[in-house]
């Protein structure tokens, strides 16, 4: 009987639970809406959802999976199984791996969500041909995972890879909650398209839908569609984002000397902005990126779930 792994991918407002085999194939999965939660309520929501999954979906082989992996937002101490924080405002260290393992009798391992996706890339993606690559996730926010000499870089406070809070030379006067100005995340991520659109909307003509309710974010798909029609604001937003992503890639390449840069996340997964980013890369700067700047071959909708399975494998 083949071995399987229970995978949980906890995002900002949803939880994806599934079972994955040793080849990274998803056997079953189910999505749960969570809303905005903190670490205090996360365990009970995970447990309620997992109980439902077990009763309504069940195990693919009829037997318990070999182990459980969880991908989480924020800082995670993978070795001790402690979820340190979601963000500075949601900061309640939680021994989540121990709690889940005790509740279900399955060995449990946890990691940061982008580090989890990087581990999936290492196990089943471009990591098969590279021991030195960067995985950059460009979605609602921006973060990266670094594989150097085959090892995942974590940092002294498990915070390595927070590259969204770097400046890449696109200066539009936008202030970031981290205390700096013009962070690339506020220019090229989903949150950045929204914040940038609101900042620049009075400077450029546009048909873009920008709600007065700041909780209703700009739809990046609409930005891309209006770009094709020559919408002045949307052209500016896309050009800034492409320049920002390219600048980030080149900065990171100079730092870690990878032979491969892998891009993932909702902003790039459609392929729309990808060629625009490539056009802005300096050939001298990326001359040693021998395998190129590429889009992940793993399904961007499920790389977090597959990544959680890679965490469960505990390699």
C-alpha positions as CSV (number, residue, x, y, z in Angstrom):
1,X,0.0,0.0,0.0
2,X,1.4,3.4,-1.0
3,X,2.3,5.9,1.7
4,X,0.3,9.2,1.8
5,X,0.6,12.5,3.7
6,X,-2.1,14.7,5.2
7,X,-1.6,18.3,4.1
8,X,-3.1,21.5,5.5
9,X,-2.5,24.9,3.8
10,X,-3.8,27.8,6.0
11,X,-4.1,31.0,4.1
12,X,-5.4,34.5,5.1
13,X,-9.0,33.5,4.8
14,X,-9.2,29.9,3.9
15,X,-7.9,26.4,4.9
16,X,-7.2,23.8,2.2
17,X,-7.0,20.2,3.5
18,X,-5.9,17.3,1.3
19,X,-4.1,14.0,1.1
20,X,-1.0,13.7,-1.1
21,X,1.1,10.8,-2.2
22,X,4.9,10.4,-2.4
23,X,5.0,11.7,-6.0
24,X,3.2,15.0,-5.0
25,X,-0.1,13.9,-6.5
26,X,-3.2,15.2,-4.7
27,X,-5.5,12.3,-4.0
28,X,-8.4,14.2,-2.3
29,X,-8.9,17.7,-1.0
30,X,-11.5,20.1,0.5
31,X,-11.6,23.8,1.0
32,X,-12.8,25.6,4.1
33,X,-13.5,29.3,4.5
34,X,-12.0,30.6,7.8
35,X,-12.3,34.4,7.6
36,X,-9.7,36.6,9.4
37,X,-8.4,34.6,12.4
38,X,-5.6,34.8,14.9
39,X,-3.5,32.1,16.4
40,X,-5.8,31.7,19.4
41,X,-8.7,30.6,17.3
42,X,-6.7,28.9,14.6
43,X,-6.3,25.5,16.4
44,X,-10.0,25.1,17.0
45,X,-10.8,26.1,13.4
46,X,-8.2,23.7,12.0
47,X,-9.5,20.9,14.3
48,X,-13.2,21.5,13.4
49,X,-12.3,21.5,9.7
50,X,-10.1,18.4,10.0
51,X,-12.8,16.5,11.8
52,X,-15.2,17.3,9.0
53,X,-12.6,16.3,6.4
54,X,-12.1,12.9,8.1
55,X,-15.8,12.3,8.3
56,X,-16.8,13.5,4.9
57,X,-13.8,12.7,2.7
58,X,-11.8,10.1,4.7
59,X,-8.5,8.5,4.0
60,X,-7.6,7.7,0.4
61,X,-6.2,4.3,1.2
62,X,-8.4,3.5,4.2
63,X,-5.4,3.9,6.5
64,X,-4.1,7.0,8.4
65,X,-1.6,9.0,6.5
66,X,2.1,8.5,7.5
67,X,2.3,12.1,8.9
68,X,0.7,15.5,8.7
69,X,2.2,18.8,7.4
70,X,0.8,22.3,7.9
71,X,1.8,25.5,5.9
72,X,1.2,28.7,7.8
73,X,1.4,32.4,7.5
74,X,4.2,34.1,9.4
75,X,7.2,33.0,11.4
76,X,7.4,29.3,12.1
77,X,10.0,27.4,14.1
78,X,10.0,24.2,12.0
79,X,12.4,22.3,14.2
80,X,10.4,22.8,17.5
81,X,7.0,22.8,15.8
82,X,6.1,26.3,17.3
83,X,4.0,28.8,15.3
84,X,5.6,32.0,16.5
85,X,3.4,34.6,14.9
86,X,1.1,35.4,11.9
87,X,2.2,39.0,11.9
88,X,3.3,41.6,14.5
89,X,-0.4,42.1,15.5
90,X,-1.2,38.4,15.8
91,X,1.7,37.2,17.9
92,X,0.8,34.3,20.2
93,X,3.5,31.5,20.1
94,X,1.6,28.2,19.7
95,X,3.0,24.6,19.9
96,X,0.7,23.7,17.0
97,X,2.6,20.6,15.8
98,X,2.4,19.1,19.3
99,X,-1.3,20.0,19.7
100,X,-2.3,18.5,16.3
101,X,-0.2,15.4,16.8
102,X,-1.7,14.8,20.2
103,X,-5.3,15.3,18.9
104,X,-5.0,13.0,15.9
105,X,-2.3,10.5,16.8
106,X,-0.3,11.4,13.6
107,X,3.2,12.9,13.6
108,X,2.8,16.6,12.7
109,X,5.3,19.1,11.2
110,X,4.7,22.8,10.4
111,X,6.4,25.5,8.4
112,X,5.9,28.9,6.8
113,X,3.6,28.8,3.7
114,X,6.2,30.1,1.2
115,X,8.9,27.9,2.7
116,X,6.5,25.0,2.3
117,X,6.0,25.9,-1.4
118,X,9.7,26.1,-1.8
119,X,10.0,22.6,-0.3
120,X,7.5,21.4,-2.9
121,X,9.5,23.0,-5.6
122,X,12.6,21.3,-4.2
123,X,10.9,17.9,-4.0
124,X,8.8,17.8,-7.2
125,X,9.6,20.9,-9.2
126,X,12.8,22.6,-10.4
127,X,14.6,21.3,-7.4
128,X,15.1,18.1,-9.3
129,X,17.6,19.9,-11.6
130,X,18.9,22.6,-9.2
131,X,20.5,22.8,-5.7
132,X,20.7,26.5,-5.9
133,X,17.4,28.2,-6.7
134,X,15.1,30.9,-5.5
135,X,11.3,30.5,-5.4
136,X,9.5,33.9,-5.4
137,X,5.8,33.9,-4.5
138,X,4.0,36.9,-5.9
139,X,0.4,36.8,-4.7
140,X,-1.4,38.9,-2.2
141,X,2.1,39.7,-0.8
142,X,5.6,38.9,-1.8
143,X,8.0,36.4,-0.2
144,X,10.8,34.1,-1.3
145,X,12.4,30.8,-0.4
146,X,16.1,30.3,-0.9
147,X,17.7,26.9,-1.6
148,X,21.5,27.1,-1.4
149,X,23.6,24.1,-1.7
150,X,20.4,22.0,-1.4
151,X,19.5,23.6,1.9
152,X,16.5,25.9,2.8
153,X,17.6,29.1,4.3
154,X,15.6,30.0,7.5
155,X,17.5,32.8,9.3
156,X,18.1,33.4,13.0
157,X,14.5,34.3,13.7
158,X,12.9,32.1,11.0
159,X,12.2,35.2,9.0
160,X,14.5,34.8,5.9
161,X,12.7,35.4,2.6
162,X,10.6,38.5,3.5
163,X,11.8,40.1,0.3
164,X,8.6,42.0,-0.2
165,X,9.9,44.7,2.1
166,X,12.8,45.8,-0.1
167,X,13.2,48.8,-2.3
168,X,13.7,48.1,-6.1
169,X,13.9,51.7,-7.4
170,X,10.2,52.2,-8.3
171,X,9.5,55.3,-6.2
172,X,5.9,56.4,-6.1
173,X,5.8,57.7,-2.5
174,X,3.8,54.8,-1.0
175,X,4.4,54.2,2.7
176,X,4.5,50.6,4.0
177,X,3.4,49.4,7.5
178,X,6.9,48.1,8.0
179,X,8.1,51.7,8.3
180,X,9.8,52.0,4.9
181,X,8.6,53.6,1.7
182,X,8.1,52.0,-1.7
183,X,8.4,48.4,-0.7
184,X,8.1,46.2,-3.8
185,X,5.1,44.4,-2.1
186,X,3.2,47.6,-2.3
187,X,3.9,48.0,-6.0
188,X,3.8,44.5,-7.5
189,X,1.8,42.2,-5.1
190,X,-2.0,42.0,-5.0
191,X,-2.1,44.4,-2.1
192,X,0.3,46.6,-4.0
193,X,-1.9,46.9,-7.1
194,X,-4.7,48.1,-4.7
195,X,-2.6,50.5,-2.7
196,X,-0.9,51.9,-5.8
197,X,-4.1,52.4,-7.7
198,X,-5.6,54.4,-4.8
199,X,-2.5,56.5,-4.6
200,X,-2.3,57.2,-8.3
201,X,-5.9,57.3,-9.4
202,X,-6.1,61.1,-9.5
203,X,-3.0,61.4,-11.7
204,X,-4.1,59.1,-14.5
205,X,-7.4,58.6,-16.4
206,X,-8.9,55.2,-15.8
207,X,-11.9,52.9,-16.1
208,X,-10.6,50.7,-13.2
209,X,-13.1,49.9,-10.5
210,X,-11.7,51.3,-7.3
211,X,-14.2,51.0,-4.4
212,X,-14.5,53.7,-1.7
213,X,-14.5,50.7,0.7
214,X,-10.8,49.9,1.2
215,X,-11.7,46.4,2.3
216,X,-12.8,45.8,-1.3
217,X,-9.6,45.4,-3.2
218,X,-8.8,46.2,-6.8
219,X,-9.1,43.2,-9.1
220,X,-5.8,42.5,-10.7
221,X,-7.5,40.6,-13.5
222,X,-9.4,43.8,-14.4
223,X,-6.1,45.8,-14.3
224,X,-4.6,43.3,-16.8
225,X,-7.7,43.5,-19.1
226,X,-7.7,47.3,-19.0
227,X,-4.0,47.4,-19.7
228,X,-4.7,45.7,-23.0
229,X,-7.1,48.5,-23.8
230,X,-4.5,51.2,-23.1
231,X,-6.1,52.4,-19.8
232,X,-3.6,55.0,-18.5
233,X,-3.6,54.1,-14.9
234,X,-3.5,50.3,-15.5
235,X,-0.6,50.7,-18.0
236,X,1.2,52.6,-15.3
237,X,0.4,49.9,-12.6
238,X,1.5,47.0,-14.8
239,X,4.7,48.7,-15.9
240,X,5.6,49.6,-12.3
241,X,4.9,46.0,-11.2
242,X,6.9,44.5,-14.0
243,X,9.8,46.8,-13.2
244,X,9.5,46.1,-9.5
245,X,9.5,42.3,-9.9
246,X,12.4,42.4,-12.3
247,X,14.3,44.7,-9.9
248,X,13.7,42.2,-7.0
249,X,14.8,39.3,-9.1
250,X,18.1,41.0,-10.0
251,X,18.8,42.1,-6.4
252,X,18.2,38.5,-5.2
253,X,20.3,37.0,-7.9
254,X,23.2,39.3,-6.9
255,X,22.9,38.1,-3.3
256,X,22.6,34.4,-3.6
257,X,23.9,33.4,-7.1
258,X,21.2,30.9,-8.1
259,X,21.2,28.9,-11.3
260,X,17.3,29.1,-11.4
261,X,14.7,31.6,-10.3
262,X,11.2,30.2,-10.0
263,X,8.1,32.5,-10.0
264,X,4.8,31.5,-8.5
265,X,1.7,33.1,-7.0
266,X,-1.5,34.6,-8.5
267,X,0.0,37.8,-9.9
268,X,2.3,35.9,-12.3
269,X,0.6,32.5,-12.7
270,X,-1.6,33.6,-15.6
271,X,1.5,34.4,-17.6
272,X,0.3,37.9,-18.4
273,X,3.0,39.9,-16.7
274,X,5.7,37.3,-17.0
275,X,7.1,38.3,-20.4
276,X,7.0,42.0,-19.3
277,X,9.2,41.0,-16.4
278,X,11.7,39.1,-18.6
279,X,12.0,42.2,-20.9
280,X,13.2,44.3,-17.9
281,X,15.9,41.9,-16.7
282,X,19.5,43.0,-17.4
283,X,21.3,40.3,-19.3
284,X,24.6,40.9,-17.5
285,X,23.0,40.7,-14.1
286,X,21.3,37.4,-14.8
287,X,24.0,35.8,-17.0
288,X,24.7,33.1,-14.5
289,X,21.1,32.1,-14.0
290,X,21.7,29.2,-16.4
291,X,18.3,27.6,-16.1
292,X,16.5,30.9,-16.5
293,X,13.8,32.8,-14.7
294,X,10.8,30.4,-15.1
295,X,7.2,30.0,-13.9
296,X,6.7,27.1,-11.6
297,X,5.5,23.8,-13.2
298,X,3.5,23.0,-10.1
299,X,-0.2,24.0,-10.0
300,X,-0.2,27.5,-8.5
301,X,-3.6,26.9,-7.0
302,X,-2.4,23.9,-5.0
303,X,1.4,24.5,-4.5
304,X,0.7,25.4,-0.9
305,X,-1.1,22.1,-0.3
306,X,1.6,20.2,-2.1
307,X,4.1,22.1,0.0
308,X,2.4,21.1,3.2
309,X,2.8,17.5,2.1
310,X,6.5,18.2,1.5
311,X,6.6,19.4,5.1
312,X,4.9,16.3,6.3
313,X,7.6,14.2,4.7
314,X,10.1,16.0,7.0
315,X,13.1,15.7,4.8
